[in-house]
Amino acid sequence: MRIEYTGVTEINGPLLTLEGVRGAAYDEMAEIALPNGEKRAGRVIMAEGDRAVLQVFEGGKGIALEGVSVTFQGRPMELSLSREMLGRVFSGAGRPIDGLGEIYPEEKRDINGMPMNPVAREYPRNCIYTGVSAIDCMATLIRGQKLPIFSGAGMSHNQLAAQIVRQAKVGGQDEKFGIVFAGMGLKKDAADFFKKDFEDSSALQRVVMFINEASDPIIERILTPRCALTAAEYLAFTYGMHILVIMTDMTAYCEALREFSSSKNEIPSRKGYPSYLYSDLASLYERAGMLEGKPGSVTQAPILTMPNDDITHPIPDLTGYITEGQIVLNRDMDQKGLYPPIGVLPSLSRLMKDGIGKGYTREDHPAVSTQLFACYSRVQDARSLASVIGEEELSEVDKMYIAFGQRFEQEFIQQGRAENRTLDQTLELGWRLLSGLPRSELDRIPAKMLDEHYAPQAAGSED
């Protein structure tokens, strides 16, 4: 028997307080009926005795204290799931918005997901190729990993996200691969850009899109990543697909969480964010991984814009504690017109070492990556010295490093927005650049490997 409650005592923004309630549970869904016949969805965010506070998805605008009735559903928010989701576009709350009608659900699941038993987790090994040299060679994305992209306002992270969606693939030809894209707080033009880009490139047929625009309710913004991850888990562990989840922008999600926390009069923590920001982000990021006995995987590449480009801000700071590395976009490179403006030195993939090399990618991959990193690090030292004493006063080796740095940025890091490089192309490009340095400088590569790949004639000088 369903009971209708009418004891609404307070409305504060999207929050509705109800007195005289029996048996309401945290996270339970409710239907709110207005006097004009309109129905809105809500969920319980606080239950104390006979008092319940509901979060209204569509907001509290137009709701009066009188004439409102609330019916509790006896279940948490669930998402309708089906293989038909691939190629479809949904709202942040999981409703189809592409005009193709409802999907026929094969099952429904709680959007909060089920935590993975650590004992049942499988260690991530194989990689996902993005076609972007700076990622594939220097900060390789491993299946089951969570590797965030740290960006800044106005930088080209949207273009990079779209390129990864178009180009990403797994190594095996028989492997089933798909992408779940979650956009949170997107401006209208950004949302249209992603939809058009995926449609024009035919990538949409393997993508499930969840779009929450900036004009949509903030409550929906909090649901968007949970709906996306629920869809990813379903496709990965029911159909054995390798799913890459791209979530942008996690900063918009955290700001929605802060606004929501403020409306509940919770005591704020650093920079006004709720004290549970870490555990909330962990509840999302830890839904990546692989399970023993299951062929699929969930890999995450969340994108977040660092306020004022501050990597110590609570959002990137806490994200870094939870995830396995980061890809950092560089403002100076972006202003020089380099694309993608990936800062190689602060970027890191902690699981990379276990998913590359012989038997995974190519035997020379780890050595080339390590040597390029070491040489580019030396470039920064040479540039710093040149700014003090002048480039003409540098040693011949330092001048070679300066030239190497320019070529590395212009030829290796920079690539076209539609340029999809294979790993072989990337590694051969790396060898060509390294051959521009004396062999004695390449101390991170075994001699046997140098004999096979080092081409001194490309260097212009023999060592």
Salt bridges, closest charged atoms under 4 A:
GLU19 OE2 - ARG51 NE 3.86
ASP27 OD1 - ARG43 NH1 3.06
GLU38 OE2 - ARG40 NE 2.85
GLU48 OE1 - ARG51 NH1 3.59
ASP98 OD2 - ARG88 NE 2.62
GLU107 OE1 - ARG109 NE 2.90
GLU175 OE2 - ARG143 NH1 3.45
GLU175 OE1 - HIS242 NE2 3.09
ASP197 OD1 - ARG166 NH1 2.82
ASP200 OD2 - LYS196 NZ 2.73
GLU213 OE2 - LYS188 NZ 3.93
GLU220 OE1 - ARG95 NH2 3.37
GLU233 OE2 - ARG287 NE 2.90
GLU266 OE2 - LYS264 NZ 3.11
ASP280 OD2 - ARG226 NH2 3.26
GLU286 OE1 - ARG121 NH2 3.87
GLU286 OE1 - LYS146 NZ 3.57
ASP309 OD2 - ARG331 NE 2.84
ASP317 OD2 - ARG270 NH2 3.08
GLU324 OE2 - LYS146 NZ 2.72
ASP354 OD1 - ARG125 NH1 3.81
ASP354 OD2 - LYS353 NZ 3.55
ASP364 OD2 - ARG362 NH2 2.73
ASP364 OD2 - HIS453 NE2 3.88
GLU396 OE2 - LYS399 NZ 3.83
ASP398 OD1 - ARG378 NH2 3.28
GLU409 OE2 - ARG383 NH1 3.02
GLU411 OE2 - ARG407 NE 3.04
GLU419 OE2 - ARG421 NE 2.90
ASP424 OD1 - ARG362 NH1 3.11
GLU428 OE2 - ARG362 NH2 2.88
GLU441 OE1 - ARG378 NH1 3.34
ASP443 OD1 - ARG444 NE 3.82
ASP451 OD1 - ARG439 NH2 2.73
GLU452 OE2 - HIS453 NE2 3.75
